[in-house]
């Protein structure tokens, strides 16, 4: 399937409470990942817009659910950036606020077409396994993406794939993506088109 061509991306809303969620008018695709996995860089890479999602030097910077409207060669959709999870330095109080927010989002969005789940291509954490199991339990279609691919030499790629599959207990291969070089971007956009058109 040809990759989705992104024409434009526009920030629409930042929601810290369920009441602030936008009315579900367009298909939505959520993007999740552990703090510091490179979520903002991935979003900017996929939509060809360097400054769309703010890249923070401090992990756990995104503490709200952010909605971006994406115009494409195919269907228009909302890309929804969920707060990063599993970073120890983020106060427990904030982490406790995130969980119900994310849970309500997943369970209440009737227009949610799927999730792009990001994991670090070099290591799997318990929080990644928990998030993956949760998405599977809710039967939400998922695209699994291993970020920071430029940090894994080609010769070590097969080993890294095996470690990710074993660590996450998945059979399919994750897409290796580098927001820095653009490697894997075409594959992610192809799967995104498939997700939106099913």
JOVEN-V774293 format. One record per pair of residues at least 4 apart in sequence whose ideal C-beta (glycine too) atoms are under 7 Angstrom apart, sorted by the first residue. I is the first residue (numbers start at 1). J is the second residue. D is the distance in Angstrom with one decimal. If there is no record, write none. Layout:
BEGIN
i & j & d
I & J & D
I & J & D
END
This chain:
BEGIN
i & j & d
1 & 190 & 5.3
1 & 193 & 5.7
1 & 194 & 5.5
2 & 190 & 6.9
3 & 186 & 4.9
3 & 189 & 3.8
3 & 190 & 4.6
3 & 193 & 6.6
4 & 72 & 5.0
4 & 73 & 6.4
4 & 74 & 5.5
4 & 189 & 4.6
4 & 192 & 5.3
4 & 193 & 4.2
5 & 72 & 6.1
5 & 73 & 3.8
6 & 47 & 5.0
6 & 48 & 5.7
6 & 70 & 6.1
6 & 72 & 5.5
7 & 71 & 4.5
7 & 72 & 6.1
7 & 73 & 7.0
8 & 71 & 4.6
9 & 47 & 3.9
9 & 49 & 4.9
9 & 52 & 5.4
9 & 68 & 5.4
9 & 70 & 5.1
10 & 68 & 6.6
10 & 69 & 5.0
11 & 52 & 6.6
11 & 68 & 5.7
12 & 22 & 6.5
12 & 67 & 4.4
12 & 68 & 6.3
12 & 69 & 5.1
13 & 22 & 5.4
13 & 67 & 4.6
14 & 64 & 4.6
14 & 66 & 5.1
15 & 20 & 3.8
15 & 21 & 5.4
15 & 64 & 5.7
15 & 65 & 4.7
16 & 20 & 6.5
16 & 64 & 4.7
18 & 101 & 6.7
18 & 104 & 5.0
22 & 67 & 5.4
24 & 28 & 7.0
24 & 109 & 5.9
24 & 110 & 6.0
24 & 111 & 4.2
26 & 76 & 5.7
26 & 77 & 5.4
26 & 78 & 5.0
26 & 111 & 6.8
27 & 75 & 6.1
27 & 77 & 4.5
27 & 111 & 5.6
27 & 113 & 4.8
27 & 196 & 5.7
28 & 77 & 6.5
28 & 78 & 4.5
28 & 80 & 5.4
28 & 109 & 5.8
28 & 111 & 5.3
28 & 112 & 5.0
28 & 113 & 6.5
29 & 77 & 6.0
29 & 79 & 5.7
29 & 80 & 7.0
29 & 113 & 5.6
29 & 114 & 5.6
29 & 116 & 6.3
29 & 192 & 6.7
29 & 195 & 6.4
30 & 80 & 4.6
30 & 82 & 5.6
30 & 112 & 6.5
30 & 115 & 4.9
31 & 39 & 6.2
31 & 43 & 6.4
31 & 79 & 6.4
31 & 80 & 7.0
31 & 81 & 5.6
31 & 82 & 6.8
31 & 116 & 4.6
31 & 118 & 6.9
32 & 82 & 4.9
32 & 115 & 6.0
32 & 117 & 5.4
32 & 118 & 7.0
32 & 131 & 6.2
33 & 37 & 3.8
33 & 39 & 4.8
33 & 84 & 6.2
33 & 117 & 6.7
33 & 118 & 3.2
33 & 119 & 6.9
34 & 84 & 5.9
34 & 85 & 5.9
34 & 86 & 4.6
34 & 125 & 6.1
34 & 127 & 5.7
34 & 128 & 6.1
35 & 59 & 3.9
35 & 60 & 4.5
35 & 84 & 3.4
35 & 85 & 6.7
35 & 86 & 6.3
35 & 87 & 3.4
35 & 90 & 6.8
36 & 59 & 3.8
36 & 84 & 7.0
36 & 87 & 6.5
37 & 84 & 6.9
37 & 118 & 4.7
37 & 119 & 6.7
37 & 120 & 5.4
37 & 147 & 5.5
38 & 42 & 5.5
38 & 118 & 6.8
38 & 147 & 4.3
38 & 148 & 5.8
38 & 179 & 5.9
39 & 43 & 6.5
39 & 81 & 6.6
39 & 84 & 6.1
39 & 118 & 5.9
40 & 44 & 6.4
40 & 53 & 3.8
40 & 54 & 6.1
40 & 55 & 4.4
41 & 45 & 6.2
41 & 55 & 5.7
41 & 179 & 3.8
42 & 46 & 6.3
42 & 118 & 6.1
42 & 147 & 6.0
42 & 177 & 6.5
42 & 179 & 5.2
43 & 47 & 6.3
43 & 52 & 6.3
43 & 53 & 4.1
43 & 79 & 6.7
43 & 81 & 6.2
44 & 49 & 5.8
44 & 50 & 5.4
44 & 52 & 5.4
44 & 53 & 5.6
44 & 179 & 6.9
45 & 179 & 3.9
45 & 182 & 6.6
45 & 185 & 6.0
46 & 185 & 6.4
46 & 188 & 6.3
46 & 189 & 6.7
47 & 52 & 6.0
47 & 70 & 6.1
52 & 68 & 6.5
53 & 81 & 6.1
56 & 61 & 3.1
59 & 84 & 6.6
59 & 87 & 4.6
59 & 89 & 7.0
60 & 84 & 5.8
60 & 87 & 4.5
60 & 89 & 6.6
60 & 90 & 3.8
62 & 66 & 6.8
62 & 81 & 6.2
62 & 83 & 5.1
62 & 84 & 5.9
63 & 83 & 5.6
63 & 94 & 6.0
64 & 83 & 6.9
65 & 80 & 6.2
65 & 82 & 5.8
65 & 101 & 6.4
65 & 105 & 6.1
66 & 81 & 4.3
67 & 78 & 5.3
67 & 80 & 5.6
68 & 78 & 6.8
68 & 79 & 4.6
69 & 76 & 7.0
69 & 78 & 5.8
70 & 76 & 6.7
70 & 77 & 5.5
70 & 79 & 5.3
71 & 76 & 5.6
72 & 76 & 6.6
74 & 193 & 5.6
74 & 196 & 6.4
74 & 197 & 6.7
75 & 196 & 4.9
75 & 197 & 6.9
77 & 196 & 5.8
82 & 102 & 5.5
82 & 105 & 6.9
83 & 98 & 4.7
83 & 102 & 6.9
85 & 98 & 6.9
85 & 127 & 5.5
85 & 131 & 6.4
86 & 125 & 6.0
86 & 127 & 3.1
90 & 94 & 5.4
90 & 95 & 5.6
92 & 96 & 6.0
93 & 97 & 6.9
94 & 98 & 6.6
95 & 99 & 6.9
97 & 101 & 6.4
98 & 102 & 5.9
99 & 103 & 6.1
100 & 104 & 6.0
101 & 105 & 6.5
102 & 106 & 6.4
103 & 107 & 6.2
104 & 108 & 5.4
105 & 109 & 5.9
106 & 138 & 5.7
106 & 140 & 6.7
112 & 140 & 6.6
113 & 141 & 7.0
113 & 195 & 5.3
113 & 196 & 5.8
114 & 140 & 6.2
114 & 141 & 3.9
114 & 142 & 6.2
114 & 143 & 6.7
114 & 195 & 4.3
115 & 135 & 5.5
115 & 140 & 5.4
115 & 142 & 4.9
116 & 143 & 4.8
116 & 145 & 5.9
117 & 131 & 6.7
117 & 132 & 6.5
117 & 135 & 6.5
117 & 142 & 5.5
117 & 144 & 5.4
117 & 145 & 6.9
118 & 145 & 5.2
118 & 147 & 5.1
119 & 124 & 6.2
119 & 128 & 5.0
119 & 146 & 5.7
119 & 164 & 6.6
119 & 168 & 7.0
119 & 174 & 6.8
120 & 147 & 6.1
120 & 148 & 6.0
121 & 146 & 3.7
121 & 147 & 6.2
121 & 148 & 5.4
121 & 149 & 5.4
121 & 151 & 7.0
121 & 152 & 5.1
121 & 160 & 5.8
121 & 176 & 5.9
122 & 148 & 6.7
122 & 151 & 6.2
122 & 152 & 6.3
122 & 160 & 6.9
124 & 128 & 5.2
124 & 129 & 6.9
124 & 164 & 6.1
124 & 167 & 3.2
124 & 168 & 5.8
126 & 130 & 6.3
127 & 131 & 6.3
128 & 132 & 6.2
128 & 168 & 6.5
129 & 133 & 6.2
129 & 168 & 6.1
130 & 134 & 6.3
131 & 135 & 6.4
132 & 136 & 6.4
132 & 168 & 5.6
133 & 137 & 6.1
134 & 138 & 6.6
135 & 140 & 5.2
135 & 142 & 5.5
141 & 195 & 5.9
143 & 188 & 6.5
143 & 191 & 4.8
143 & 192 & 6.8
143 & 195 & 6.6
144 & 170 & 6.7
144 & 172 & 6.9
144 & 174 & 4.3
145 & 174 & 6.1
145 & 175 & 5.0
145 & 177 & 5.0
145 & 188 & 6.0
146 & 164 & 6.0
146 & 174 & 4.2
146 & 175 & 6.9
146 & 176 & 5.0
146 & 177 & 6.7
147 & 177 & 5.7
148 & 178 & 6.8
149 & 176 & 3.8
149 & 177 & 5.7
149 & 178 & 4.2
149 & 183 & 5.3
149 & 184 & 6.1
150 & 178 & 4.1
150 & 180 & 5.1
150 & 181 & 5.2
150 & 183 & 6.9
152 & 156 & 5.7
152 & 157 & 5.9
152 & 160 & 4.9
156 & 160 & 5.8
157 & 161 & 6.3
157 & 176 & 7.0
158 & 162 & 6.5
159 & 163 & 6.4
160 & 164 & 6.4
161 & 165 & 6.3
161 & 173 & 5.5
162 & 166 & 6.2
163 & 167 & 5.7
164 & 168 & 5.9
164 & 174 & 5.6
165 & 170 & 5.6
165 & 171 & 6.9
175 & 184 & 5.0
175 & 187 & 4.8
175 & 188 & 5.6
176 & 183 & 6.6
176 & 184 & 5.1
177 & 183 & 6.6
177 & 184 & 3.7
177 & 185 & 6.5
177 & 188 & 6.0
178 & 182 & 6.7
178 & 183 & 4.4
178 & 184 & 6.6
184 & 188 & 6.1
185 & 189 & 6.3
186 & 190 & 6.4
187 & 191 & 6.5
188 & 192 & 6.1
189 & 193 & 6.6
190 & 194 & 6.7
191 & 195 & 6.3
192 & 196 & 6.4
193 & 197 & 6.0
194 & 198 & 6.4
END
